[in-house]
Amino acid sequence: MKRSLRKARKDKFVTVKELAVAADVSPQTITNYESGKCNPGPDTWKKLKQALNLKGDFESWFTPKDVTRYGEKDRCKVPGCKKRPTARGFCFGHYLNAWRRAKRLAKKNGGNVVDYIEEA
């Protein structure tokens, strides 16, 4: 069974706001960590570990499923973009830009937008 960040925080009598200040993140981010919606990055994890005097490594606190869910393979295909992909491996912003370029090409050259989406 994985350890609970919320339980560790409550055992130390630390509020969400106090922990957020210590980790240099927002209170909502701490709540997301505790609920499992997202995981802290390496720097934030070090700050949390220090603030709560936690023992163990990252994997003993967060499930491997969560670790792979936000891993490198779940990033936008555009180099340097760290957003999560939504369509065809691209983040929403890059996919929308590609769609707009394809739409312009389809209008200029004739044809269907879908024919040009891979080129854009």
The 8 nearest C-alpha neighbors of each residue, nearest first, counted from 0:
[[1, 2, 59, 3, 60, 62, 61, 58],
 [2, 0, 60, 59, 3, 61, 62, 58],
 [1, 3, 60, 4, 0, 59, 61, 6],
 [2, 4, 6, 5, 7, 1, 60, 33],
 [3, 5, 7, 6, 33, 8, 2, 60],
 [4, 6, 8, 3, 7, 33, 9, 34],
 [5, 7, 9, 3, 8, 4, 10, 2],
 [8, 6, 4, 10, 5, 9, 3, 11],
 [9, 7, 5, 11, 6, 10, 13, 4],
 [8, 10, 12, 6, 11, 7, 13, 5],
 [9, 11, 7, 12, 8, 6, 13, 5],
 [10, 12, 9, 8, 13, 7, 51, 6],
 [13, 11, 9, 10, 8, 14, 7, 6],
 [14, 12, 11, 8, 9, 17, 18, 15],
 [13, 15, 17, 16, 18, 12, 8, 9],
 [16, 14, 18, 17, 26, 19, 29, 13],
 [15, 17, 19, 26, 14, 18, 20, 25],
 [18, 16, 14, 20, 19, 15, 13, 21],
 [17, 19, 21, 15, 20, 16, 22, 14],
 [18, 20, 16, 24, 26, 22, 17, 25],
 [21, 19, 23, 17, 18, 22, 16, 24],
 [20, 22, 18, 19, 23, 17, 50, 46],
 [23, 21, 46, 19, 20, 24, 47, 43],
 [22, 24, 20, 21, 19, 25, 43, 46],
 [25, 23, 19, 22, 28, 20, 26, 29],
 [24, 26, 28, 27, 19, 29, 23, 20],
 [25, 27, 29, 19, 16, 28, 15, 30],
 [28, 26, 30, 25, 29, 31, 24, 19],
 [27, 29, 31, 25, 30, 26, 32, 24],
 [30, 28, 32, 26, 31, 27, 33, 19],
 [29, 31, 27, 33, 28, 32, 34, 26],
 [32, 30, 28, 36, 34, 29, 33, 37],
 [33, 31, 29, 35, 30, 37, 38, 34],
 [32, 34, 30, 31, 5, 35, 4, 29],
 [33, 35, 31, 32, 36, 30, 37, 5],
 [34, 36, 32, 37, 33, 31, 38, 65],
 [37, 35, 31, 34, 32, 38, 33, 65],
 [38, 36, 35, 32, 31, 39, 65, 69],
 [37, 39, 32, 40, 35, 36, 65, 66],
 [40, 38, 44, 43, 41, 32, 37, 42],
 [39, 41, 43, 42, 44, 38, 45, 37],
 [42, 40, 44, 43, 45, 39, 57, 46],
 [43, 41, 45, 44, 40, 46, 39, 47],
 [42, 44, 46, 40, 45, 41, 39, 22],
 [43, 45, 41, 47, 42, 46, 39, 40],
 [46, 44, 48, 42, 43, 47, 49, 41],
 [45, 47, 22, 43, 49, 44, 48, 50],
 [48, 46, 44, 50, 49, 45, 22, 51],
 [47, 49, 53, 45, 46, 52, 51, 50],
 [48, 50, 52, 46, 47, 51, 45, 53],
 [51, 49, 47, 48, 52, 46, 21, 18],
 [50, 52, 53, 48, 49, 47, 8, 11],
 [53, 51, 49, 48, 50, 54, 47, 11],
 [54, 52, 48, 51, 55, 49, 7, 47],
 [55, 53, 52, 56, 48, 51, 59, 49],
 [56, 54, 59, 53, 57, 60, 58, 48],
 [55, 57, 58, 59, 54, 60, 53, 48],
 [56, 58, 60, 59, 61, 55, 44, 41],
 [59, 57, 61, 60, 56, 62, 63, 66],
 [58, 60, 57, 56, 61, 1, 55, 2],
 [59, 61, 2, 58, 57, 1, 3, 62],
 [62, 60, 58, 59, 57, 63, 1, 65],
 [61, 63, 64, 65, 58, 66, 60, 1],
 [62, 64, 66, 65, 67, 61, 58, 68],
 [65, 63, 62, 67, 66, 68, 61, 69],
 [66, 64, 68, 63, 62, 67, 69, 61],
 [65, 67, 63, 64, 68, 69, 70, 62],
 [68, 66, 70, 69, 64, 65, 63, 71],
 [67, 69, 65, 66, 70, 64, 73, 63],
 [70, 68, 67, 66, 73, 65, 71, 37],
 [71, 69, 67, 72, 68, 73, 66, 74],
 [70, 72, 73, 74, 69, 67, 81, 68],
 [73, 71, 70, 74, 69, 67, 68, 75],
 [74, 72, 71, 70, 83, 69, 84, 68],
 [75, 73, 83, 81, 72, 71, 82, 84],
 [74, 76, 89, 84, 90, 77, 88, 82],
 [77, 75, 89, 88, 78, 74, 80, 84],
 [76, 78, 75, 80, 79, 89, 93, 74],
 [79, 77, 80, 76, 75, 81, 74, 89],
 [78, 80, 77, 81, 75, 76, 82, 74],
 [81, 79, 78, 77, 82, 75, 74, 76],
 [82, 80, 74, 75, 79, 83, 78, 71],
 [83, 81, 74, 75, 80, 90, 84, 73],
 [82, 84, 74, 90, 75, 73, 85, 81],
 [85, 83, 90, 89, 75, 88, 74, 86],
 [84, 86, 90, 91, 89, 88, 83, 87],
 [85, 87, 88, 89, 84, 94, 90, 91],
 [88, 86, 89, 85, 84, 94, 90, 76],
 [87, 89, 84, 86, 75, 76, 85, 90],
 [90, 88, 75, 84, 76, 86, 94, 87],
 [91, 89, 84, 75, 85, 93, 92, 83],
 [90, 92, 94, 93, 85, 95, 89, 84],
 [93, 91, 95, 94, 90, 96, 89, 97],
 [92, 94, 96, 95, 90, 91, 89, 97],
 [95, 93, 97, 91, 96, 92, 89, 98],
 [94, 96, 98, 92, 93, 97, 91, 99],
 [95, 97, 93, 99, 98, 94, 100, 92],
 [98, 96, 94, 119, 100, 95, 99, 101],
 [97, 99, 95, 101, 96, 100, 116, 102],
 [98, 100, 102, 96, 101, 97, 95, 103],
 [101, 99, 97, 103, 102, 98, 119, 104],
 [102, 100, 115, 104, 98, 116, 103, 99],
 [101, 103, 99, 105, 112, 100, 104, 98],
 [102, 104, 106, 100, 101, 105, 107, 99],
 [105, 103, 101, 107, 106, 102, 108, 100],
 [106, 104, 109, 102, 110, 108, 112, 103],
 [105, 107, 103, 109, 104, 108, 102, 110],
 [106, 108, 104, 105, 109, 103, 102, 110],
 [109, 107, 105, 106, 104, 110, 103, 111],
 [110, 108, 105, 106, 107, 111, 104, 112],
 [109, 111, 105, 112, 108, 114, 106, 115],
 [110, 112, 113, 114, 105, 109, 115, 102],
 [111, 113, 102, 105, 114, 115, 101, 116],
 [112, 114, 116, 115, 111, 101, 117, 102],
 [115, 113, 112, 111, 116, 110, 117, 105],
 [114, 116, 101, 118, 113, 112, 117, 119],
 [115, 117, 101, 113, 119, 118, 114, 98],
 [118, 116, 115, 119, 114, 113, 101, 97],
 [119, 117, 115, 116, 101, 114, 97, 100],
 [118, 97, 116, 101, 117, 100, 115, 98]]
